[in-house]
Amino acid sequence: MDYIFNNNHRGDALEVFNVKKISYAYKNGKKAVDEVSFSVKNGESLTIIGANGSGKSTLLYLLDGLLAPESGDIEIFGRNIKGNFPPELRQRVALLFQNPQAQLFLLSVWDELCFGPLQLGLEKSEIQKRTEELLELLDIKHLKDRGPWDLSGGEMRKAAFGACLSVNPDVLLLDEPTTGLDPRSQVEFVDLINELRHAGKTIVTATHDLGIIEDISDRTVVIGEDHRLLTEGNTWDVMEDTDMLLRANLIHRHVHRHRWYVHEHSHFGTHGHEHVVLREPPAITNPPLPPFAKGAHRGINEEVVFKMTEPDKLKKLLEHWAEHNEEHAKTYLEWAEKASASGDKELSSVLKEIAENTKKMDGLFEKAKKALGKD
């Protein structure tokens, strides 16, 4: 795969994209992008995050020349694109659509991967070699003779990504790339994005999957629900700013603080948990609290934490779960209602059963605490 993973920078301008106060509204008058400005450096990996409907996909369409801004300017490789996307840039900038069905149209996966190189006029032997390597890279060799209509959502996404890579673009625009992928494929996809980053590709990823952005990006742009730029900066700093993420409707979080334990609920459309348990003293004295712990119920006294015995810590943990067990049960019931509303009665029934079993845990937590008290 030398043609992809060799650094193929061509002495371009420092900035691949320079976006200056662009705006766009659809024919129905709905605003999609409102005076947004940002830049993307050559070889940089940038994530664009925002709630559904904030305009992330539209921004990618504008960067790919599929749409022209109503106002403002877009410079690509130093060239001002005034509603006219030069044909020579089509090979250099490739877009992976959120819905891969929108870009798969041939009779087989093999044909899809051959199509771009054929348009470039490559030799038949080179096209065959390139296509076989892509099938291997994406682990879809077994799908090469299948039609796009005969693929799962995740398989279609891999095939569409292969079609993007087949022309060896300098820039990849990825719209929700991990949607529809199983956990293993998600990890493989993130690893591949990072390989492409290290090879010098410029990557712009639009996503609301906050779980991947620190793994794949150097910098992050946040678009608010008003379709305007809310903030931009180092990805780690952006993820620390929970107040801003709440304003952007990217998280709905309740942070529960305890003397030795931090428990974070992050609701990214699901009920997720992050648990930080303080066990061993760090090498530095008075270490800073985790960013999401700031301003919560009460401060953590690290010295007290590290002096606690293991039974004491376990007791605190049990108290924590007992305290929030009812909340967990309510969440499962909410999921059951959504499943029922979507017509999945079997899933709804299972979730209700989980909720009932969760409620029964209250008594078991009390028994466990009493058992600890006897020690």
Secondary structure in CASP SS format (residue, H / E / C, confidence):
PFRMAT SS
TARGET T0000
AUTHOR 0000-0000-0000
METHOD secondary structure of the structure
MODEL  1
M C 1.00
D H 1.00
Y H 1.00
I H 1.00
F H 1.00
N C 1.00
N C 1.00
N C 1.00
H C 1.00
R C 1.00
G C 1.00
D C 1.00
A C 1.00
L C 1.00
E E 1.00
V E 1.00
F E 1.00
N E 1.00
V E 1.00
K E 1.00
K E 1.00
I E 1.00
S E 1.00
Y E 1.00
A E 1.00
Y C 1.00
K C 1.00
N C 1.00
G C 1.00
K C 1.00
K E 1.00
A E 1.00
V E 1.00
D E 1.00
E E 1.00
V E 1.00
S E 1.00
F E 1.00
S E 1.00
V E 1.00
K E 1.00
N C 1.00
G C 1.00
E C 1.00
S E 1.00
L E 1.00
T E 1.00
I E 1.00
I E 1.00
G E 1.00
A C 1.00
N C 1.00
G C 1.00
S C 1.00
G C 1.00
K H 1.00
S H 1.00
T H 1.00
L H 1.00
L H 1.00
Y H 1.00
L H 1.00
L H 1.00
D C 1.00
G C 1.00
L C 1.00
L C 1.00
A C 1.00
P C 1.00
E C 1.00
S E 1.00
G E 1.00
D E 1.00
I E 1.00
E E 1.00
I E 1.00
F C 1.00
G C 1.00
R E 1.00
N E 1.00
I E 1.00
K C 1.00
G C 1.00
N C 1.00
F C 1.00
P C 1.00
P H 1.00
E H 1.00
L H 1.00
R C 1.00
Q C 1.00
R C 1.00
V E 1.00
A E 1.00
L E 1.00
L E 1.00
F C 1.00
Q C 1.00
N C 1.00
P H 1.00
Q H 1.00
A H 1.00
Q C 1.00
L C 1.00
F C 1.00
L C 1.00
L C 1.00
S C 1.00
V H 1.00
W H 1.00
D H 1.00
E H 1.00
L H 1.00
C H 1.00
F H 1.00
G H 1.00
P H 1.00
L H 1.00
Q H 1.00
L C 1.00
G C 1.00
L C 1.00
E C 1.00
K H 1.00
S H 1.00
E H 1.00
I H 1.00
Q H 1.00
K H 1.00
R H 1.00
T H 1.00
E H 1.00
E H 1.00
L H 1.00
L H 1.00
E H 1.00
L H 1.00
L C 1.00
D C 1.00
I C 1.00
K H 1.00
H H 1.00
L H 1.00
K C 1.00
D C 1.00
R C 1.00
G C 1.00
P H 1.00
W H 1.00
D H 1.00
L C 1.00
S C 1.00
G H 1.00
G H 1.00
E H 1.00
M H 1.00
R H 1.00
K H 1.00
A H 1.00
A H 1.00
F H 1.00
G H 1.00
A H 1.00
C H 1.00
L H 1.00
S C 1.00
V C 1.00
N C 1.00
P C 1.00
D C 1.00
V E 1.00
L E 1.00
L E 1.00
L E 1.00
D E 1.00
E C 1.00
P C 1.00
T C 1.00
T C 1.00
G C 1.00
L C 1.00
D C 1.00
P H 1.00
R H 1.00
S H 1.00
Q H 1.00
V H 1.00
E H 1.00
F H 1.00
V H 1.00
D H 1.00
L H 1.00
I H 1.00
N H 1.00
E H 1.00
L H 1.00
R H 1.00
H H 1.00
A C 1.00
G C 1.00
K C 1.00
T E 1.00
I E 1.00
V E 1.00
T E 1.00
A E 1.00
T E 1.00
H C 1.00
D C 1.00
L H 1.00
G H 1.00
I H 1.00
I H 1.00
E H 1.00
D H 1.00
I H 1.00
S C 1.00
D C 1.00
R E 1.00
T E 1.00
V E 1.00
V E 1.00
I E 1.00
G C 1.00
E C 1.00
D C 1.00
H C 1.00
R C 1.00
L E 1.00
L E 1.00
T E 1.00
E E 1.00
G E 1.00
N E 1.00
T H 1.00
W H 1.00
D H 1.00
V H 1.00
M H 1.00
E H 1.00
D C 1.00
T H 1.00
D H 1.00
M H 1.00
L H 1.00
L H 1.00
R H 1.00
A C 1.00
N C 1.00
L C 1.00
I C 1.00
H C 1.00
R E 1.00
H E 1.00
V E 1.00
H E 1.00
R E 1.00
H C 1.00
R C 1.00
W C 1.00
Y E 1.00
V E 1.00
H E 1.00
E E 1.00
H E 1.00
S E 1.00
H E 1.00
F C 1.00
G C 1.00
T C 1.00
H E 1.00
G E 1.00
H E 1.00
E E 1.00
H E 1.00
V E 1.00
V E 1.00
L C 1.00
R C 1.00
E C 1.00
P C 1.00
P C 1.00
A C 1.00
I C 1.00
T C 1.00
N C 1.00
P C 1.00
P C 1.00
L C 1.00
P C 1.00
P H 1.00
F H 1.00
A H 1.00
K C 1.00
G C 1.00
A C 1.00
H C 1.00
R C 1.00
G C 1.00
I C 1.00
N C 1.00
E H 1.00
E H 1.00
V H 1.00
V H 1.00
F H 1.00
K H 1.00
M C 1.00
T C 1.00
E H 1.00
P H 1.00
D H 1.00
K H 1.00
L H 1.00
K H 1.00
K H 1.00
L H 1.00
L H 1.00
E H 1.00
H H 1.00
W H 1.00
A H 1.00
E H 1.00
H H 1.00
N H 1.00
E H 1.00
E H 1.00
H H 1.00
A H 1.00
K H 1.00
T H 1.00
Y H 1.00
L H 1.00
E H 1.00
W H 1.00
A H 1.00
E H 1.00
K H 1.00
A H 1.00
S H 1.00
A H 1.00
S C 1.00
G C 1.00
D C 1.00
K H 1.00
E H 1.00
L H 1.00
S H 1.00
S H 1.00
V H 1.00
L H 1.00
K H 1.00
E H 1.00
I H 1.00
A H 1.00
E H 1.00
N H 1.00
T H 1.00
K H 1.00
K H 1.00
M H 1.00
D H 1.00
G H 1.00
L H 1.00
F H 1.00
E H 1.00
K H 1.00
A H 1.00
K H 1.00
K H 1.00
A H 1.00
L H 1.00
G H 1.00
K C 1.00
D C 1.00
END
